[in-house]
Amino acid sequence: MNNKNAKHAHRLLPYAVIVAASHGEPTAVRAVLRHFEGYIARLATRTLYDEYGNVYLAVDEDVKNRLETALITGILDFDVAA
C-alpha cells in the first residue's frame, strides 16, 4: 500500500459496521453518523450576516437534521452484498 492509500485507509468504516448498520443495529448506525458528522456539518454550514454586515458561519440545525435523517434512511435501505 503506498503512502496515499495508507493515509486515507484510517478514514474508512469497517465492513462489519456497514453491515450491522444496514440491519438497523443502533450502535452501528451511530458509528456511521459519527463518521460523517464533519461532512454533514460542512454541508449544513451557512454564511450569515449580522445587522452590522459582519459575516459569520453557523450550522443550520434544520438542514443538519434533514441530512442525518436522509443518511439514516439510506443506511437502512442499503442492500449489502453477502
N, CA, C and O atoms as CSV, one atom per row, in Angstrom:
chain,resi,resn,atom,element,x,y,z
A,1,MET,N,N,0.853,-1.166,0.000
A,1,MET,CA,C,0.000,0.000,0.000
A,1,MET,C,C,0.898,1.228,0.000
A,1,MET,O,O,1.782,1.350,0.848
A,2,ASN,N,N,0.678,2.141,-0.946
A,2,ASN,CA,C,1.516,3.339,-0.971
A,2,ASN,C,C,1.053,4.339,0.090
A,2,ASN,O,O,0.017,4.147,0.728
A,3,ASN,N,N,1.825,5.395,0.267
A,3,ASN,CA,C,1.534,6.363,1.334
A,3,ASN,C,C,0.177,7.036,1.165
A,3,ASN,O,O,-0.506,7.305,2.153
A,4,LYS,N,N,-0.218,7.309,-0.070
A,4,LYS,CA,C,-1.509,7.960,-0.301
A,4,LYS,C,C,-2.652,7.076,0.185
A,4,LYS,O,O,-3.560,7.561,0.860
A,5,ASN,N,N,-2.623,5.789,-0.147
A,5,ASN,CA,C,-3.666,4.866,0.290
A,5,ASN,C,C,-3.617,4.648,1.792
A,5,ASN,O,O,-4.663,4.535,2.431
A,6,ALA,N,N,-2.426,4.587,2.369
A,6,ALA,CA,C,-2.292,4.383,3.816
A,6,ALA,C,C,-2.845,5.578,4.572
A,6,ALA,O,O,-3.437,5.420,5.640
A,7,LYS,N,N,-2.658,6.764,4.031
A,7,LYS,CA,C,-3.134,7.979,4.685
A,7,LYS,C,C,-4.662,8.015,4.759
A,7,LYS,O,O,-5.224,8.519,5.732
A,8,HIS,N,N,-5.328,7.488,3.743
A,8,HIS,CA,C,-6.785,7.533,3.685
A,8,HIS,C,C,-7.449,6.277,4.248
A,8,HIS,O,O,-8.660,6.278,4.472
A,9,ALA,N,N,-6.699,5.223,4.477
A,9,ALA,CA,C,-7.280,3.957,4.916
A,9,ALA,C,C,-7.924,4.068,6.293
A,9,ALA,O,O,-8.915,3.387,6.555
A,10,HIS,N,N,-7.398,4.895,7.168
A,10,HIS,CA,C,-7.965,5.010,8.512
A,10,HIS,C,C,-9.323,5.700,8.513
A,10,HIS,O,O,-10.033,5.663,9.518
A,11,ARG,N,N,-9.686,6.316,7.419
A,11,ARG,CA,C,-10.961,7.020,7.344
A,11,ARG,C,C,-12.124,6.133,6.911
A,11,ARG,O,O,-13.271,6.578,6.917
A,12,LEU,N,N,-11.852,4.911,6.542
A,12,LEU,CA,C,-12.901,4.025,6.056
A,12,LEU,C,C,-13.634,3.358,7.217
A,12,LEU,O,O,-13.041,3.016,8.239
A,13,LEU,N,N,-14.932,3.185,7.028
A,13,LEU,CA,C,-15.715,2.426,8.004
A,13,LEU,C,C,-15.470,0.941,7.801
A,13,LEU,O,O,-15.408,0.483,6.660
A,14,PRO,N,N,-15.334,0.194,8.854
A,14,PRO,CA,C,-15.183,-1.257,8.701
A,14,PRO,C,C,-16.442,-1.860,8.064
A,14,PRO,O,O,-17.562,-1.404,8.296
A,15,TYR,N,N,-16.220,-2.887,7.263
A,15,TYR,CA,C,-17.325,-3.554,6.574
A,15,TYR,C,C,-18.358,-4.075,7.567
A,15,TYR,O,O,-19.560,-4.001,7.311
A,16,ALA,N,N,-17.896,-4.599,8.693
A,16,ALA,CA,C,-18.821,-5.140,9.703
A,16,ALA,C,C,-19.755,-4.062,10.245
A,16,ALA,O,O,-20.918,-4.339,10.540
A,17,VAL,N,N,-19.257,-2.850,10.376
A,17,VAL,CA,C,-20.093,-1.741,10.858
A,17,VAL,C,C,-21.144,-1.394,9.804
A,17,VAL,O,O,-22.298,-1.128,10.138
A,18,ILE,N,N,-20.750,-1.397,8.554
A,18,ILE,CA,C,-21.690,-1.091,7.467
A,18,ILE,C,C,-22.800,-2.135,7.421
A,18,ILE,O,O,-23.976,-1.794,7.290
A,19,VAL,N,N,-22.428,-3.396,7.528
A,19,VAL,CA,C,-23.422,-4.478,7.503
A,19,VAL,C,C,-24.367,-4.348,8.697
A,19,VAL,O,O,-25.586,-4.428,8.543
A,20,ALA,N,N,-23.800,-4.147,9.882
A,20,ALA,CA,C,-24.638,-4.022,11.083
A,20,ALA,C,C,-25.568,-2.824,10.978
A,20,ALA,O,O,-26.733,-2.911,11.366
A,21,ALA,N,N,-25.072,-1.714,10.464
A,21,ALA,CA,C,-25.909,-0.519,10.317
A,21,ALA,C,C,-27.039,-0.761,9.321
A,21,ALA,O,O,-28.162,-0.305,9.534
A,22,SER,N,N,-26.748,-1.470,8.242
A,22,SER,CA,C,-27.795,-1.735,7.241
A,22,SER,C,C,-28.873,-2.663,7.788
A,22,SER,O,O,-29.987,-2.713,7.266
A,23,HIS,N,N,-28.529,-3.403,8.852
A,23,HIS,CA,C,-29.521,-4.257,9.512
A,23,HIS,C,C,-30.203,-3.555,10.680
A,23,HIS,O,O,-30.997,-4.167,11.394
A,24,GLY,N,N,-29.898,-2.278,10.876
A,24,GLY,CA,C,-30.592,-1.490,11.882
A,24,GLY,C,C,-29.978,-1.516,13.268
A,24,GLY,O,O,-30.620,-1.070,14.218
A,25,GLU,N,N,-28.770,-2.016,13.422
A,25,GLU,CA,C,-28.103,-2.042,14.722
A,25,GLU,C,C,-27.830,-0.596,15.175
A,25,GLU,O,O,-27.057,0.111,14.529
A,26,PRO,N,N,-28.458,-0.149,16.280
A,26,PRO,CA,C,-28.341,1.251,16.699
A,26,PRO,C,C,-26.905,1.734,16.920
A,26,PRO,O,O,-26.570,2.861,16.555
A,27,THR,N,N,-26.067,0.900,17.506
A,27,THR,CA,C,-24.677,1.301,17.750
A,27,THR,C,C,-23.935,1.527,16.440
A,27,THR,O,O,-23.151,2.469,16.325
A,28,ALA,N,N,-24.173,0.683,15.469
A,28,ALA,CA,C,-23.523,0.809,14.165
A,28,ALA,C,C,-24.041,2.035,13.416
A,28,ALA,O,O,-23.265,2.729,12.760
A,29,VAL,N,N,-25.334,2.306,13.506
A,29,VAL,CA,C,-25.903,3.492,12.858
A,29,VAL,C,C,-25.279,4.743,13.465
A,29,VAL,O,O,-24.937,5.678,12.741
A,30,ARG,N,N,-25.129,4.769,14.796
A,30,ARG,CA,C,-24.484,5.915,15.449
A,30,ARG,C,C,-23.034,6.054,15.001
A,30,ARG,O,O,-22.541,7.171,14.839
A,31,ALA,N,N,-22.346,4.930,14.798
A,31,ALA,CA,C,-20.958,4.969,14.323
A,31,ALA,C,C,-20.882,5.586,12.928
A,31,ALA,O,O,-19.975,6.367,12.642
A,32,VAL,N,N,-21.821,5.241,12.071
A,32,VAL,CA,C,-21.852,5.818,10.726
A,32,VAL,C,C,-22.150,7.315,10.807
A,32,VAL,O,O,-21.520,8.109,10.108
A,33,LEU,N,N,-23.092,7.702,11.642
A,33,LEU,CA,C,-23.401,9.125,11.807
A,33,LEU,C,C,-22.181,9.892,12.328
A,33,LEU,O,O,-21.892,10.995,11.865
A,34,ARG,N,N,-21.467,9.300,13.293
A,34,ARG,CA,C,-20.245,9.937,13.809
A,34,ARG,C,C,-19.190,10.068,12.719
A,34,ARG,O,O,-18.476,11.067,12.645
A,35,HIS,N,N,-19.104,9.051,11.880
A,35,HIS,CA,C,-18.121,9.066,10.796
A,35,HIS,C,C,-18.378,10.238,9.839
A,35,HIS,O,O,-17.434,10.853,9.343
A,36,PHE,N,N,-19.625,10.538,9.588
A,36,PHE,CA,C,-19.988,11.586,8.633
A,36,PHE,C,C,-20.363,12.917,9.283
A,36,PHE,O,O,-20.798,13.828,8.578
A,37,GLU,N,N,-20.211,13.062,10.600
A,37,GLU,CA,C,-20.679,14.273,11.266
A,37,GLU,C,C,-19.977,15.524,10.769
A,37,GLU,O,O,-20.621,16.566,10.642
A,38,GLY,N,N,-18.693,15.463,10.485
A,38,GLY,CA,C,-17.979,16.629,9.970
A,38,GLY,C,C,-18.467,17.027,8.581
A,38,GLY,O,O,-18.649,18.210,8.293
A,39,TYR,N,N,-18.674,16.043,7.737
A,39,TYR,CA,C,-19.169,16.297,6.381
A,39,TYR,C,C,-20.582,16.879,6.429
A,39,TYR,O,O,-20.893,17.821,5.700
A,40,ILE,N,N,-21.423,16.325,7.276
A,40,ILE,CA,C,-22.786,16.830,7.417
A,40,ILE,C,C,-22.769,18.268,7.938
A,40,ILE,O,O,-23.505,19.122,7.443
A,41,ALA,N,N,-21.933,18.529,8.930
A,41,ALA,CA,C,-21.829,19.890,9.470
A,41,ALA,C,C,-21.366,20.862,8.391
A,41,ALA,O,O,-21.857,21.988,8.313
A,42,ARG,N,N,-20.436,20.436,7.572
A,42,ARG,CA,C,-19.953,21.305,6.489
A,42,ARG,C,C,-21.068,21.584,5.478
A,42,ARG,O,O,-21.233,22.717,5.028
A,43,LEU,N,N,-21.818,20.564,5.132
A,43,LEU,CA,C,-22.926,20.766,4.190
A,43,LEU,C,C,-24.012,21.658,4.761
A,43,LEU,O,O,-24.690,22.366,4.017
A,44,ALA,N,N,-24.185,21.629,6.083
A,44,ALA,CA,C,-25.243,22.403,6.731
A,44,ALA,C,C,-24.778,23.792,7.170
A,44,ALA,O,O,-25.561,24.548,7.745
A,45,THR,N,N,-23.525,24.134,6.908
A,45,THR,CA,C,-23.000,25.434,7.312
A,45,THR,C,C,-23.487,26.521,6.359
A,45,THR,O,O,-23.421,26.379,5.138
A,46,ARG,N,N,-23.967,27.584,6.935
A,46,ARG,CA,C,-24.489,28.717,6.170
A,46,ARG,C,C,-23.706,29.976,6.518
A,46,ARG,O,O,-23.255,30.150,7.650
A,47,THR,N,N,-23.553,30.852,5.528
A,47,THR,CA,C,-22.936,32.150,5.746
A,47,THR,C,C,-24.037,33.119,6.151
A,47,THR,O,O,-25.021,33.292,5.431
A,48,LEU,N,N,-23.865,33.748,7.307
A,48,LEU,CA,C,-24.858,34.674,7.825
A,48,LEU,C,C,-24.230,36.046,8.033
A,48,LEU,O,O,-23.013,36.171,8.172
A,49,TYR,N,N,-25.067,37.060,8.054
A,49,TYR,CA,C,-24.615,38.432,8.258
A,49,TYR,C,C,-25.394,39.031,9.419
A,49,TYR,O,O,-26.608,38.857,9.521
A,50,ASP,N,N,-24.689,39.734,10.286
A,50,ASP,CA,C,-25.399,40.396,11.380
A,50,ASP,C,C,-25.839,41.788,10.937
A,50,ASP,O,O,-25.631,42.168,9.785
A,51,GLU,N,N,-26.444,42.547,11.845
A,51,GLU,CA,C,-27.006,43.852,11.495
A,51,GLU,C,C,-25.944,44.871,11.097
A,51,GLU,O,O,-26.271,45.907,10.518
A,52,TYR,N,N,-24.667,44.588,11.402
A,52,TYR,CA,C,-23.578,45.494,11.038
A,52,TYR,C,C,-22.858,45.051,9.773
A,52,TYR,O,O,-21.889,45.688,9.359
A,53,GLY,N,N,-23.309,43.989,9.165
A,53,GLY,CA,C,-22.712,43.488,7.938
A,53,GLY,C,C,-21.556,42.521,8.159
A,53,GLY,O,O,-20.895,42.110,7.206
A,54,ASN,N,N,-21.315,42.159,9.410
A,54,ASN,CA,C,-20.251,41.198,9.701
A,54,ASN,C,C,-20.681,39.799,9.264
A,54,ASN,O,O,-21.830,39.396,9.444
A,55,VAL,N,N,-19.741,39.086,8.694
A,55,VAL,CA,C,-20.012,37.745,8.184
A,55,VAL,C,C,-19.616,36.715,9.246
A,55,VAL,O,O,-18.569,36.837,9.882
A,56,TYR,N,N,-20.449,35.719,9.422
A,56,TYR,CA,C,-20.084,34.593,10.293
A,56,TYR,C,C,-20.739,33.331,9.758
A,56,TYR,O,O,-21.722,33.380,9.019
A,57,LEU,N,N,-20.175,32.212,10.147
A,57,LEU,CA,C,-20.670,30.910,9.702
A,57,LEU,C,C,-21.400,30.241,10.851
A,57,LEU,O,O,-20.986,30.332,12.006
A,58,ALA,N,N,-22.486,29.573,10.520
A,58,ALA,CA,C,-23.260,28.849,11.529
A,58,ALA,C,C,-23.847,27.598,10.898
A,58,ALA,O,O,-24.180,27.573,9.713
A,59,VAL,N,N,-23.965,26.558,11.719
A,59,VAL,CA,C,-24.582,25.315,11.248
A,59,VAL,C,C,-26.094,25.469,11.347
A,59,VAL,O,O,-26.631,25.774,12.411
A,60,ASP,N,N,-26.766,25.256,10.233
A,60,ASP,CA,C,-28.223,25.291,10.193
A,60,ASP,C,C,-28.714,23.942,10.731
A,60,ASP,O,O,-28.619,22.923,10.047
A,61,GLU,N,N,-29.232,23.947,11.946
A,61,GLU,CA,C,-29.631,22.699,12.608
A,61,GLU,C,C,-30.738,21.967,11.852
A,61,GLU,O,O,-30.775,20.737,11.858
A,62,ASP,N,N,-31.638,22.704,11.204
A,62,ASP,CA,C,-32.704,22.062,10.436
A,62,ASP,C,C,-32.120,21.279,9.263
A,62,ASP,O,O,-32.505,20.136,9.019
A,63,VAL,N,N,-31.204,21.890,8.550
A,63,VAL,CA,C,-30.556,21.215,7.424
A,63,VAL,C,C,-29.750,20.018,7.931
A,63,VAL,O,O,-29.767,18.949,7.321
A,64,LYS,N,N,-29.045,20.202,9.047
A,64,LYS,CA,C,-28.253,19.113,9.632
A,64,LYS,C,C,-29.153,17.924,9.977
A,64,LYS,O,O,-28.819,16.779,9.671
A,65,ASN,N,N,-30.289,18.199,10.612
A,65,ASN,CA,C,-31.224,17.121,10.965
A,65,ASN,C,C,-31.772,16.422,9.730
A,65,ASN,O,O,-31.926,15.201,9.721
A,66,ARG,N,N,-32.065,17.189,8.694
A,66,ARG,CA,C,-32.562,16.586,7.451
A,66,ARG,C,C,-31.513,15.686,6.802
A,66,ARG,O,O,-31.833,14.603,6.310
A,67,LEU,N,N,-30.260,16.139,6.805
A,67,LEU,CA,C,-29.181,15.332,6.232
A,67,LEU,C,C,-28.961,14.052,7.035
A,67,LEU,O,O,-28.745,12.987,6.458
A,68,GLU,N,N,-29.014,14.153,8.360
A,68,GLU,CA,C,-28.865,12.964,9.193
A,68,GLU,C,C,-30.006,11.982,8.961
A,68,GLU,O,O,-29.791,10.771,8.914
A,69,THR,N,N,-31.212,12.504,8.818
A,69,THR,CA,C,-32.366,11.647,8.545
A,69,THR,C,C,-32.217,10.954,7.192
A,69,THR,O,O,-32.515,9.767,7.058
A,70,ALA,N,N,-31.755,11.699,6.198
A,70,ALA,CA,C,-31.547,11.108,4.873
A,70,ALA,C,C,-30.463,10.037,4.916
A,70,ALA,O,O,-30.580,9.010,4.247
A,71,LEU,N,N,-29.408,10.267,5.697
A,71,LEU,CA,C,-28.352,9.264,5.823
A,71,LEU,C,C,-28.866,8.008,6.508
A,71,LEU,O,O,-28.561,6.899,6.069
A,72,ILE,N,N,-29.637,8.164,7.572
A,72,ILE,CA,C,-30.196,7.002,8.275
A,72,ILE,C,C,-31.118,6.215,7.341
A,72,ILE,O,O,-31.077,4.985,7.311
A,73,THR,N,N,-31.939,6.924,6.588
A,73,THR,CA,C,-32.829,6.265,5.629
A,73,THR,C,C,-32.014,5.496,4.592
A,73,THR,O,O,-32.345,4.360,4.252
A,74,GLY,N,N,-30.950,6.118,4.094
A,74,GLY,CA,C,-30.094,5.454,3.131
A,74,GLY,C,C,-29.388,4.236,3.697
A,74,GLY,O,O,-29.224,3.225,3.015
A,75,ILE,N,N,-28.971,4.344,4.958
A,75,ILE,CA,C,-28.326,3.209,5.621
A,75,ILE,C,C,-29.282,2.026,5.701
A,75,ILE,O,O,-28.922,0.896,5.370
A,76,LEU,N,N,-30.495,2.297,6.143
A,76,LEU,CA,C,-31.466,1.218,6.334
A,76,LEU,C,C,-31.950,0.629,5.010
A,76,LEU,O,O,-32.357,-0.532,4.963
A,77,ASP,N,N,-31.911,1.420,3.934
A,77,ASP,CA,C,-32.305,0.932,2.613
A,77,ASP,C,C,-31.157,0.259,1.874
A,77,ASP,O,O,-31.367,-0.363,0.832
A,78,PHE,N,N,-29.948,0.380,2.405
A,78,PHE,CA,C,-28.755,-0.143,1.738
A,78,PHE,C,C,-28.767,-1.672,1.746
A,78,PHE,O,O,-28.979,-2.302,2.782
A,79,ASP,N,N,-28.537,-2.248,0.575
A,79,ASP,CA,C,-28.519,-3.700,0.443
A,79,ASP,C,C,-27.063,-4.142,0.355
A,79,ASP,O,O,-26.386,-3.881,-0.639
A,80,VAL,N,N,-26.593,-4.806,1.391
A,80,VAL,CA,C,-25.212,-5.263,1.458
A,80,VAL,C,C,-25.096,-6.595,0.742
A,80,VAL,O,O,-25.830,-7.538,1.038
A,81,ALA,N,N,-24.168,-6.664,-0.204
A,81,ALA,CA,C,-23.927,-7.922,-0.914
A,81,ALA,C,C,-23.187,-8.877,0.015
A,81,ALA,O,O,-22.186,-8.506,0.628
A,82,ALA,N,N,-23.668,-10.070,0.112
A,82,ALA,CA,C,-23.046,-11.049,1.027
A,82,ALA,C,C,-21.880,-11.749,0.430
A,82,ALA,O,O,-21.266,-12.592,1.083
